[in-house]
Amino acid sequence: MRLTDEDIATAGELALGLLDKAEAAQARARLADDPNFASEHAKWSDRMVAMEPLEEEAPSPAVWSRIDAAIASQPRQDNTVTRLRIWQGLTAASFAVALVLATMLWRQPEMQPVPAQPQILVAAIGAEGGRESVAANYNPQTGALQIIPISLDTGTLYPELWIIPEDGVARSLGMIDPSKPAVHSIPQAMRPHLHKGALFAITPEPAGGAPGGKATGPVIAKGAIDTI
C-alpha cells in the first residue's frame, strides 16, 4: 500500500527525532509491521547521515541598518494565499532540521523520482537575537512560496513579509500567518525578485499591512535566499 504524505512526514520526523515519546514508540512499532514505512524511515535515516550542521552567524548592525533603510517607501503587492498543513509544534531548536525536512517533502510528495525538478530556493528567516524564526521554500517554476513559522510573535501587530533583491528596493509580499504554515502564490511580476542572494525581511505592521506600502515597524527577522 502506498504511503500517504502524513506517513512520509512521520517517518522523517522519527528519523530526525522530532516526535514525542509516545508518538516515537508508536512509529517504531510500525517499523516491524509495515515494510513500506520501514523503507521510508531508512531513506530518511540515510539522508540525515549526509547532512552537516548549519552554522549560525549573527548579522552585523550595519546589515540591519541597511535592511531597515531599504524598507522605506515601496508600493505593496497583494498575494493570493492558500493554506497548507505541514508539521506543528516545532521549536526554534529544530528550525534548521525543519527547513530541510520541509524542502524534501516539497520535492517528492508522491514518493516517485521526478526528472528535471526545478531547483527549490530556501531561506531561514531569523532574528539577530534568535527570538524569531521562520522557514521559507520557494518554487520558481510555480511561483509557490511556502512559509513555515517556527517562532514569530509581533504582539498586537501583524507580520508583513518583504523581499529585497540586489537593487536594495524592498517590496511587500503581503501578510503572513504566525500561527500555521501557508503557501503564498507570488504574482508573475514579483517572481524575478525572488532569487538566490535576495533577502526576506519581516516587520510588524497594522492589520491589512503597512499603510501605503511604507513599513512602520522595525525589521524583526531577515534571511537570505539560498539553494539546497
VOBA-1610 file (N, C-alpha, C; in pm, whole numbers, padded with zeros to 5 digits, always signed):
BEGIN
Met+00085-00120+00000Met+00000+00000+00000Met+00089+00125+00000Arg+00056+00221-00088Arg+00135+00343-00096Arg+00118+00428+00030Leu+00228+00483+00079Leu+00223+00567+00197Leu+00164+00704+00163Thr+00096+00762+00261Thr+00042+00896+00244Thr+00151+00998+00276Asp+00124+01126+00244Asp+00218+01232+00279Asp+00241+01236+00430Glu+00135+01210+00508Glu+00148+01211+00654Glu+00238+01097+00700Asp+00227+00980+00634Asp+00314+00867+00668Asp+00460+00902+00640Ile+00485+00967+00526Ile+00621+01006+00491Ile+00676+01105+00593Ala+00592+01202+00632Ala+00635+01301+00732Ala+00667+01233+00864Thr+00583+01136+00904Thr+00606+01067+01030Thr+00738+00990+01027Ala+00765+00923+00915Ala+00891+00850+00901Ala+01010+00945+00911Gly+00997+01062+00848Gly+01103+01161+00854Gly+01121+01217+00994Glu+01010+01246+01060Glu+01017+01300+01196Glu+01077+01200+01293Leu+01050+01071+01270Leu+01110+00968+01355Leu+01262+00966+01335Ala+01305+00974+01210Ala+01449+00973+01181Ala+01518+01097+01237Leu+01444+01211+01239Leu+01501+01337+01286Leu+01487+01357+01436Gly+01410+01269+01501Gly+01391+01281+01645Gly+01296+01392+01685Leu+01197+01422+01598Leu+01104+01531+01625Leu+00975+01484+01693Leu+00955+01353+01704Leu+00833+01300+01766Leu+00846+01297+01917Asp+00731+01311+01987Asp+00738+01297+02132Asp+00749+01148+02167Lys+00764+01119+02294Lys+00794+00982+02338Lys+00687+00883+02293Ala+00559+00919+02310Ala+00450+00828+02274Ala+00443+00808+02123Glu+00456+00917+02047Glu+00449+00908+01901Glu+00567+00828+01846Ala+00685+00847+01907Ala+00803+00774+01862Ala+00788+00624+01886Ala+00733+00588+02003Ala+00713+00446+02034Ala+00615+00382+01936Gln+00510+00454+01903Gln+00411+00403+01808Gln+00472+00387+01668Ala+00555+00485+01629Ala+00617+00478+01497Ala+00719+00365+01490Arg+00795+00343+01598Arg+00894+00235+01597Arg+00825+00098+01590Ala+00711+00087+01655Ala+00637-00039+01649Ala+00589-00066+01507Arg+00560+00039+01435Arg+00513+00024+01297Arg+00624-00024+01204Leu+00750+00003+01240Leu+00862-00038+01156Leu+00865-00189+01132Ala+00824-00264+01235Ala+00829-00410+01225Ala+00713-00467+01144Asp+00603-00393+01136Asp+00482-00445+01072Asp+00454-00387+00934Asp+00520-00278+00900Asp+00491-00209+00774Asp+00620-00192+00694Pro+00648-00282+00600Pro+00773-00275+00523Pro+00790-00142+00448Asn+00680-00088+00395Asn+00689+00039+00323Asn+00730+00153+00416Phe+00672+00154+00535Phe+00706+00256+00633Phe+00851+00241+00678Ala+00894+00115+00700Ala+01032+00089+00740Ala+01129+00134+00632Ser+01093+00110+00507Ser+01179+00152+00396Ser+01190+00304+00389Glu+01077+00373+00409Glu+01078+00519+00405Glu+01162+00574+00519His+01150+00513+00637His+01231+00556+00752His+01379+00538+00723Ala+01415+00428+00657Ala+01555+00403+00623Ala+01607+00509+00527Lys+01521+00551+00432Lys+01563+00655+00337Lys+01593+00786+00409Trp+01505+00820+00503Trp+01527+00944+00579Trp+01655+00933+00662Ser+01678+00817+00722Ser+01799+00798+00803Ser+01924+00815+00718Asp+01921+00762+00595Asp+02035+00776+00505Asp+02058+00922+00468Arg+01947+00997+00448Arg+01961+01139+00414Arg+02026+01217+00528Met+01987+01182+00651Met+02038+01255+00765Met+02188+01234+00785Val+02237+01116+00748Val+02379+01086+00764Val+02465+01183+00683Ala+02413+01221+00566Ala+02490+01308+00475Ala+02483+01455+00512Met+02397+01491+00607Met+02379+01632+00640Met+02486+01681+00736Glu+02528+01805+00717Glu+02619+01869+00809Glu+02542+01976+00884Pro+02578+02001+01011Pro+02507+02104+01088Pro+02517+02240+01023Leu+02410+02316+01031Leu+02409+02451+00977Leu+02460+02548+01083Glu+02560+02627+01047Glu+02616+02720+01143Glu+02541+02852+01139Glu+02524+02912+01256Glu+02456+03041+01266Glu+02558+03153+01273Glu+02528+03262+01210Glu+02615+03378+01213Glu+02530+03502+01229Ala+02551+03574+01337Ala+02471+03694+01364Ala+02509+03805+01267Pro+02411+03869+01204Pro+02442+03979+01112Pro+02495+04100+01188Ser+02577+04179+01122Ser+02632+04298+01186Ser+02525+04406+01195Pro+02542+04502+01286Pro+02446+04613+01296Pro+02429+04687+01164Ala+02537+04693+01084Ala+02529+04764+00956Ala+02431+04696+00862Val+02427+04562+00865Val+02335+04488+00779Val+02192+04522+00816Trp+02162+04521+00947Trp+02025+04552+00992Trp+01988+04696+00955Ser+02083+04786+00963Ser+02056+04925+00928Ser+02020+04939+00781Arg+02094+04864+00694Arg+02066+04872+00551Arg+01929+04813+00518Ile+01893+04705+00588Ile+01761+04645+00565Ile+01651+04741+00608Asp+01668+04803+00726Asp+01569+04900+00774Asp+01553+05014+00673Ala+01667+05058+00619Ala+01662+05170+00525Ala+01595+05130+00394Ala+01615+05003+00355Ala+01559+04957+00227Ala+01408+04949+00232Ile+01354+04910+00352Ile+01209+04900+00364Ile+01155+05037+00404Ala+01160+05130+00313Ala+01122+05266+00346Ala+00989+05306+00284Ser+00984+05307+00152Ser+00862+05354+00086Ser+00846+05289-00050Gln+00788+05169-00051Gln+00764+05099-00176Gln+00619+05050-00180Pro+00555+05047-00300Pro+00417+05001-00312Pro+00402+04857-00267Arg+00291+04829-00203Arg+00261+04692-00159Arg+00211+04611-00276Gln+00237+04481-00271Gln+00183+04385-00369Gln+00096+04287-00292Asp-00026+04263-00339Asp-00116+04169-00273Asp-00086+04027-00317Asn-00122+03932-00232Asn-00097+03791-00259Asn-00228+03714-00255Thr-00233+03603-00330Thr-00339+03505-00314Thr-00284+03397-00224Val-00349+03376-00108Val-00293+03286-00007Val-00380+03164+00008Thr-00319+03047+00009Thr-00388+02922+00038Thr-00317+02853+00152Arg-00393+02770+00226Arg-00337+02703+00343Arg-00276+02568+00305Leu-00167+02534+00371Leu-00105+02403+00352Leu-00061+02351+00487Arg-00114+02232+00529Arg-00078+02174+00658Arg+00054+02098+00646Ile+00154+02134+00727Ile+00279+02060+00732Ile+00290+02000+00871Trp+00390+02039+00951Trp+00400+01995+01089Trp+00364+02111+01180Gln+00331+02077+01304Gln+00302+02181+01402Gln+00379+02147+01528Gly+00398+02247+01613Gly+00467+02225+01739Gly+00618+02222+01726Leu+00675+02273+01615Leu+00819+02277+01602Leu+00876+02388+01691Thr+00997+02368+01740Thr+01062+02467+01824Thr+01177+02530+01749Ala+01230+02638+01804Ala+01344+02705+01740Ala+01464+02612+01730Ala+01478+02519+01824Ala+01592+02427+01823Ala+01590+02336+01701Ser+01471+02308+01648Ser+01461+02220+01531Ser+01442+02299+01402Phe+01472+02428+01406Phe+01447+02516+01292Phe+01519+02470+01165Ala+01651+02447+01174Ala+01727+02407+01055Ala+01681+02272+01003Val+01654+02179+01093Val+01607+02047+01053Val+01471+02056+00986Ala+01384+02141+01039Ala+01251+02159+00981Ala+01259+02214+00840Leu+01353+02306+00819Leu+01370+02364+00687Leu+01408+02257+00585Val+01502+02169+00622Val+01544+02062+00531Val+01431+01964+00508Leu+01361+01925+00614Leu+01252+01829+00602Leu+01140+01884+00514Ala+01106+02011+00533Ala+01001+02073+00453Ala+01038+02073+00306Thr+01162+02104+00277Thr+01207+02108+00138Thr+01203+01971+00074Met+01246+01867+00148Met+01246+01731+00094Met+01104+01683+00065Leu+01011+01712+00153Leu+00872+01672+00129Leu+00814+01748+00010Trp+00853+01875-00005Trp+00807+01956-00118Trp+00853+01892-00249Arg+00975+01838-00251Arg+01033+01785-00374Arg+00968+01655-00417Gln+00918+01568-00322Gln+00870+01437-00362Gln+00742+01398-00291Pro+00630+01470-00317Pro+00504+01441-00250Pro+00447+01306-00285Glu+00483+01248-00400Glu+00427+01120-00443Glu+00526+01006-00426Met+00642+01032-00362Met+00741+00928-00336Met+00802+00871-00464Gln+00784+00938-00575Gln+00838+00888-00701Gln+00944+00987-00751Pro+01060+00936-00798Pro+01160+01027-00852Pro+01107+01098-00977Val+01119+01229-00979Val+01068+01308-01091Val+01186+01375-01160Pro+01207+01350-01287Pro+01320+01411-01356Pro+01301+01561-01376Ala+01413+01629-01386Ala+01414+01773-01417Ala+01331+01854-01319Gln+01345+01821-01189Gln+01276+01900-01088Gln+01335+02041-01083Pro+01253+02145-01067Pro+01307+02280-01054Pro+01387+02294-00925Gln+01488+02376-00926Gln+01570+02396-00806Gln+01490+02478-00705Ile+01471+02420-00589Ile+01395+02487-00483Ile+01486+02583-00408Leu+01438+02704-00386Leu+01512+02804-00309Leu+01461+02804-00165Val+01551+02824-00071Val+01513+02820+00070Val+01570+02940+00143Ala+01514+02969+00258Ala+01565+03076+00343Ala+01530+03048+00488Ala+01623+03072+00576Ala+01599+03068+00719Ala+01589+03213+00765Ile+01469+03257+00793Ile+01444+03397+00830Ile+01446+03407+00982Gly+01548+03472+01036Gly+01564+03474+01181Gly+01594+03611+01235Ala+01588+03622+01368Ala+01617+03747+01436Ala+01761+03749+01483Glu+01814+03868+01498Glu+01952+03884+01543Glu+01972+03821+01680Gly+01873+03830+01766Gly+01884+03772+01899Gly+01829+03631+01909Gly+01786+03574+01797Gly+01737+03437+01798Gly+01594+03421+01846Arg+01519+03530+01861Arg+01383+03521+01915Arg+01283+03475+01810Glu+01302+03519+01685Glu+01207+03488+01579Glu+01271+03394+01477Ser+01193+03299+01425Ser+01246+03209+01322Ser+01133+03160+01232Val+01156+03172+01102Val+01059+03132+01001Val+01135+03063+00888Ala+01083+02950+00841Ala+01143+02881+00727Ala+01063+02914+00601Ala+01134+02927+00490Ala+01069+02958+00363Ala+01125+02870+00253Asn+01036+02817+00168Asn+01073+02742+00048Asn+01003+02807-00071Tyr+01076+02825-00180Tyr+01017+02889-00297Tyr+01043+02805-00421Asn+00935+02776-00497Asn+00944+02703-00622Asn+00936+02804-00737Pro+01048+02836-00803Pro+01046+02937-00910Pro+00958+02898-01028Gln+00939+02768-01049Gln+00860+02724-01164Gln+00711+02753-01145Thr+00662+02735-01024Thr+00519+02754-00997Thr+00488+02887-00929Gly+00591+02953-00873Gly+00567+03076-00800Gly+00508+03054-00663Ala+00518+02931-00611Ala+00462+02899-00479Ala+00566+02922-00370Leu+00534+03008-00276Leu+00622+03038-00164Leu+00562+02976-00038Gln+00632+02880+00019Gln+00586+02810+00139Gln+00649+02877+00262Ile+00566+02922+00354Ile+00612+02986+00476Ile+00579+02897+00595Ile+00679+02864+00676Ile+00660+02779+00794Ile+00708+02857+00917Pro+00617+02919+00992Pro+00658+02993+01113Pro+00697+02895+01225Ile+00814+02914+01281Ile+00860+02832+01393Ile+00836+02907+01524Ser+00880+03031+01526Ser+00858+03118+01642Ser+00847+03261+01591Leu+00728+03317+01598Leu+00705+03450+01543Leu+00598+03521+01624Asp+00637+03625+01694Asp+00545+03699+01781Asp+00560+03848+01755Thr+00453+03909+01703Thr+00454+04053+01677Thr+00359+04127+01770Gly+00320+04061+01879Gly+00234+04126+01977Gly+00097+04157+01920Thr+00054+04283+01931Thr-00078+04323+01882Thr-00076+04359+01733Leu+00043+04357+01672Leu+00055+04388+01530Leu+00061+04258+01449Tyr+00084+04271+01319Tyr+00079+04156+01229Tyr+00206+04152+01143Pro+00263+04033+01121Pro+00388+04025+01044Pro+00366+04043+00894Glu+00445+04132+00835Glu+00442+04152+00690Glu+00576+04108+00633Leu+00572+04033+00522Leu+00692+03979+00459Leu+00734+04067+00342Trp+00864+04095+00334Trp+00920+04178+00228Trp+01030+04102+00156Ile+01052+04134+00029Ile+01163+04080-00047Ile+01252+04197-00088Ile+01383+04181-00069Ile+01479+04287-00104Ile+01583+04227-00198Pro+01567+04243-00329Pro+01665+04190-00425Pro+01790+04278-00431Glu+01874+04256-00534Glu+02004+04324-00542Glu+01992+04474-00559Asp+01876+04523-00604Asp+01863+04668-00622Asp+01838+04740-00489Gly+01823+04664-00381Gly+01805+04724-00250Gly+01667+04778-00223Val+01573+04758-00315Val+01437+04809-00300Val+01350+04703-00235Ala+01287+04737-00123Ala+01200+04644-00052Ala+01062+04640-00115Arg+01013+04519-00139Arg+00880+04501-00200Arg+00799+04409-00111Ser+00676+04447-00082Ser+00592+04368+00006Ser+00543+04241-00062Leu+00549+04130+00013Leu+00491+04004-00032Leu+00362+03974+00044Gly+00315+04070+00120Gly+00189+04054+00192Gly+00207+04009+00336Met+00096+03987+00402Met+00096+03946+00542Met+00113+03795+00552Ile+00173+03749+00662Ile+00188+03606+00686Ile+00122+03569+00819Asp+00077+03446+00827Asp+00011+03396+00947Asp+00117+03340+01041Pro+00134+03396+01162Pro+00239+03349+01252Pro+00206+03217+01323Ser+00083+03168+01304Ser+00038+03052+01381Ser+00041+02920+01305Lys+00053+02924+01171Lys+00045+02799+01095Lys+00115+02814+00960Pro+00159+02702+00901Pro+00221+02707+00768Pro+00119+02749+00663Ala+00169+02810+00556Ala+00082+02850+00446Ala+00164+02861+00319Val+00096+02856+00205Val+00161+02872+00076Val+00106+02998+00011His+00195+03086-00033His+00158+03210-00099His+00187+03200-00248Ser+00094+03241-00331Ser+00114+03242-00476Ser+00172+03378-00515Ile+00298+03377-00556Ile+00366+03503-00589Ile+00324+03551-00728Pro+00280+03676-00742Pro+00240+03729-00873Pro+00355+03722-00973Gln+00322+03707-01100Gln+00423+03695-01205Gln+00523+03811-01202Ala+00474+03931-01185Ala+00562+04048-01189Ala+00662+04050-01075Met+00630+03982-00965Met+00716+03982-00848Met+00819+03868-00851Arg+00793+03763-00928Arg+00877+03643-00924Arg+01024+03665-00958Pro+01059+03753-01053Pro+01201+03773-01083Pro+01282+03825-00964His+01216+03883-00865His+01287+03938-00750His+01322+03831-00646Leu+01262+03712-00656Leu+01289+03604-00562Leu+01395+03511-00623His+01518+03530-00584His+01628+03453-00638His+01738+03440-00533Lys+01835+03355-00560Lys+01945+03335-00467Lys+02015+03467-00438Gly+02035+03496-00310Gly+02101+03618-00268Gly+02007+03729-00226Ala+01882+03725-00273Ala+01783+03825-00230Ala+01749+03802-00083Leu+01705+03906-00016Leu+01675+03898+00127Leu+01526+03899+00154Phe+01482+03813+00246Phe+01349+03822+00303Phe+01362+03904+00432Ala+01260+03983+00462Ala+01256+04058+00587Ala+01113+04060+00638Ile+01098+04067+00769Ile+00965+04071+00832Ile+00958+04192+00924Thr+00848+04268+00912Thr+00824+04381+01001Thr+00684+04369+01062Pro+00665+04415+01186Pro+00531+04417+01245Pro+00453+04538+01195Glu+00332+04512+01144Glu+00252+04618+01084Glu+00107+04611+01133Pro+00029+04717+01107Pro-00113+04714+01142Pro-00187+04611+01058Ala-00309+04577+01100Ala-00391+04483+01024Ala-00410+04536+00882Gly-00392+04448+00783Gly-00405+04489+00645Gly-00275+04529+00580Gly-00168+04542+00658Gly-00038+04573+00601Gly+00007+04716+00623Ala+00131+04741+00589Ala+00191+04873+00607Ala+00114+04978+00525Pro+00070+05086+00588Pro-00007+05189+00518Pro+00072+05247+00400Gly+00012+05244+00281Gly+00078+05299+00164Gly+00202+05225+00122Gly+00220+05104+00173Gly+00339+05027+00138Gly+00465+05075+00207Lys+00451+05158+00310Lys+00566+05208+00384Lys+00571+05139+00520Ala+00680+05066+00545Ala+00694+04992+00670Ala+00692+05087+00789Thr+00611+05053+00889Thr+00604+05136+01009Thr+00678+05073+01126Gly+00709+04945+01114Gly+00777+04875+01223Gly+00920+04840+01186Pro+01002+04802+01285Pro+01141+04765+01259Pro+01150+04625+01200Val+01261+04593+01138Val+01285+04457+01089Val+01309+04367+01210Ile+01223+04266+01228Ile+01238+04175+01342Ile+01300+04042+01301Ala+01309+04016+01171Ala+01372+03893+01123Ala+01411+03911+00977Lys+01522+03847+00937Lys+01565+03856+00797Lys+01642+03729+00762Gly+01652+03702+00632Gly+01725+03584+00588Gly+01746+03587+00439Ala+01865+03547+00394Ala+01897+03546+00252Ala+01849+03418+00187Ile+01804+03428+00062Ile+01760+03311-00014Ile+01882+03234-00063Asp+01873+03102-00052Asp+01982+03016-00097Asp+01923+02893-00165Thr+02009+02811-00222Thr+01965+02685-00283Thr+01995+02569-00191Ile+01932+02456-00217Ile+01957+02339-00133Ile+01977+02217-00224
//
